[in-house]
Amino acid sequence: NFLAVASLKTTSKNRLHTMHRLLSILCVANSLVTVVHGLSIHSSNELNRRQVLKTASTSFLILAANTGMVFTSKPTVVLAYEADPDPLRESLYFVSRVQEATVQQERFVRKATDQQALKNKMKLTLLLIEKNYKLLDQINYCSAFLPSEHLVEATEAGNIAAEELQSAIDYVRSDLKSGPLDQKQKDYIIDALTATREYLFIFLDFVPQDKLEGARARIEEENKLNIEEFDGDEDAGVYNPVVLPWKNRQ
């Protein structure tokens, strides 16, 4: 499998936000998985999101997981993204995107039958989660806004969530080799992803709920816009979103 990612020319700040939004849409089409999310562009002719997607498709990095080679093509597209002006709400947005990403990755694992194929499919998205969501940094930042009487309980849950996510990342990188994927291997990864998500729910129970609701509403709106843009577009690949985890929580 090849995983194609739009080649981006951004400032370091915009690159962080652009890369994390690439995780939110997993466009799966047989041997090609395209990860794109929440694109916006500022240009003289005011290209819309779908036009950006079509243009960006001509400029991408193809990461061949079996060879480690990287191929680029031109032209490139300049993408811009504006962060939430509320730092806490922005941080909670990252945390909530991690929860969403664990559901996406679980779906990969449940359907997988081959170790190398799963590793090829997961390793770049897990790298983006690790490098751009920076879960532990978000936990540390949000902890400043926790009520003192729940600080220990909440931060412990947040730290465990970060450890479980790292456990899943390390396992995919180091323990998946070649050959059939057995149930024990599936269970290890799924358990780590599930624990990440559930411990984050514990942590998020103690943050300011109005900020959390705002962060989640932003994700829901962005996902809705993507569905509207990509639905029925033959150039957009197969858009296969997951149900956001807080929608299923009792």
SVG drawing of the C-alpha trace seen along z (x, -y; Angstrom):
<svg xmlns="http://www.w3.org/2000/svg" viewBox="-26 -38 40 54">
<polyline fill="none" stroke="black" stroke-width="0.4" points="0.0,0.0 1.0,-3.6 0.0,-6.5 -0.2,-9.8 0.1,-13.1 -0.2,-16.5 3.2,-18.2 2.9,-21.4 4.7,-24.7 3.8,-26.3 5.1,-28.2 6.0,-25.9 2.8,-27.0 0.6,-26.3 2.4,-23.1 1.5,-21.7 -2.2,-22.4 -2.2,-21.3 -0.6,-18.0 -2.9,-17.1 -5.9,-17.8 -4.5,-15.4 -5.3,-12.7 -9.0,-13.4 -10.0,-12.0 -8.8,-8.6 -9.5,-8.2 -9.1,-4.5 -9.0,-3.1 -7.5,0.4 -3.7,-0.2 -3.9,-3.9 -4.8,-5.6 -5.0,-9.4 -5.1,-11.3 -6.5,-14.8 -8.5,-17.0 -9.9,-20.5 -8.0,-22.2 -8.4,-26.0 -6.5,-28.3 -6.1,-32.0 -5.7,-33.1 -6.8,-35.7 -9.4,-33.5 -10.7,-32.2 -10.4,-28.4 -12.8,-26.3 -12.0,-23.2 -12.7,-20.8 -10.6,-22.8 -7.8,-22.7 -8.1,-18.9 -8.0,-18.5 -5.0,-20.8 -3.2,-19.2 -3.6,-15.8 -1.1,-16.8 1.5,-17.6 2.2,-14.9 4.7,-12.8 4.3,-9.1 5.8,-7.2 6.6,-3.6 6.6,-1.8 8.3,1.3 11.2,-0.7 11.4,-3.7 11.7,-5.9 10.0,-9.2 8.9,-10.6 7.7,-14.2 6.0,-15.9 5.2,-19.6 3.6,-22.1 3.1,-22.6 0.1,-24.3 0.3,-26.8 -2.2,-26.0 -3.1,-28.2 -4.9,-27.4 -5.8,-29.6 -5.7,-28.2 -8.4,-28.7 -7.7,-32.0 -8.5,-30.3 -5.4,-28.3 -7.3,-25.9 -10.0,-25.2 -7.3,-24.6 -5.5,-22.2 -8.7,-20.3 -9.3,-20.1 -6.0,-18.3 -6.9,-15.9 -10.3,-15.2 -8.7,-14.6 -6.5,-12.0 -9.6,-10.2 -11.0,-10.3 -7.8,-9.0 -7.8,-6.0 -11.2,-4.9 -9.8,-5.3 -6.7,-3.2 -8.8,-0.6 -10.8,-0.2 -7.6,0.5 -6.6,3.1 -9.9,5.0 -9.9,5.4 -6.2,6.3 -5.0,9.8 -1.3,9.2 1.3,7.7 3.3,5.8 0.2,4.4 -1.1,3.1 2.3,1.6 2.4,-0.2 -1.1,-1.6 -0.7,-2.7 2.9,-4.0 2.6,-7.4 -0.7,-8.3 0.7,-7.2 3.8,-9.3 1.6,-12.3 -0.4,-11.7 2.8,-11.5 4.5,-14.5 1.7,-16.9 -0.9,-16.2 1.7,-16.1 -0.7,-14.5 1.5,-14.7 2.1,-18.4 -1.7,-18.9 -2.3,-17.0 0.3,-19.1 -1.1,-22.4 -4.8,-21.5 -3.8,-20.4 -3.3,-24.1 -7.1,-24.5 -8.1,-21.5 -9.8,-22.0 -7.2,-21.4 -9.2,-18.7 -9.2,-16.5 -5.7,-17.5 -4.0,-14.2 -6.7,-11.9 -7.1,-13.7 -3.4,-14.1 -2.8,-10.5 -5.5,-9.5 -4.0,-11.8 -0.5,-10.5 -1.7,-6.9 -3.5,-7.8 -0.3,-9.2 1.6,-6.0 -1.0,-3.8 -0.8,-5.7 3.0,-5.5 2.7,-1.7 0.6,-1.3 3.0,-3.4 6.0,-1.4 4.3,1.9 3.4,1.0 6.9,-0.2 8.9,2.5 6.8,5.7 4.9,6.0 7.1,7.9 5.7,10.0 3.3,12.8 -0.3,13.2 -1.6,10.9 -2.9,13.1 -5.6,12.2 -3.1,11.6 -1.4,8.9 -4.7,7.3 -5.8,7.4 -2.6,5.7 -3.0,2.7 -6.7,2.4 -6.4,2.6 -3.8,-0.2 -5.9,-2.4 -9.0,-1.8 -7.2,-2.6 -5.9,-5.8 -9.4,-6.9 -11.0,-5.8 -8.4,-7.4 -8.7,-10.6 -12.4,-10.5 -11.5,-10.4 -9.1,-13.3 -11.7,-15.3 -14.4,-14.9 -12.4,-17.4 -11.6,-20.1 -13.9,-23.2 -16.8,-21.6 -17.7,-24.7 -14.3,-24.7 -14.5,-21.0 -17.9,-21.4 -16.5,-24.2 -13.6,-22.0 -15.8,-19.1 -18.3,-21.3 -15.5,-22.5 -14.5,-19.0 -18.1,-18.0 -18.5,-21.1 -15.2,-20.4 -16.2,-16.8 -19.6,-17.8 -18.0,-20.2 -15.7,-17.5 -18.6,-15.1 -20.5,-17.8 -17.4,-18.6 -16.3,-15.0 -19.7,-13.2 -20.3,-12.4 -16.9,-13.7 -15.3,-11.1 -11.9,-12.9 -12.0,-12.6 -11.5,-8.9 -13.6,-7.0 -14.4,-9.1 -15.1,-6.8 -15.4,-8.7 -15.8,-7.2 -18.4,-8.0 -16.8,-10.4 -16.2,-8.6 -18.0,-11.0 -21.2,-10.4 -21.2,-6.8 -20.4,-7.4 -23.1,-6.6"/>
</svg>
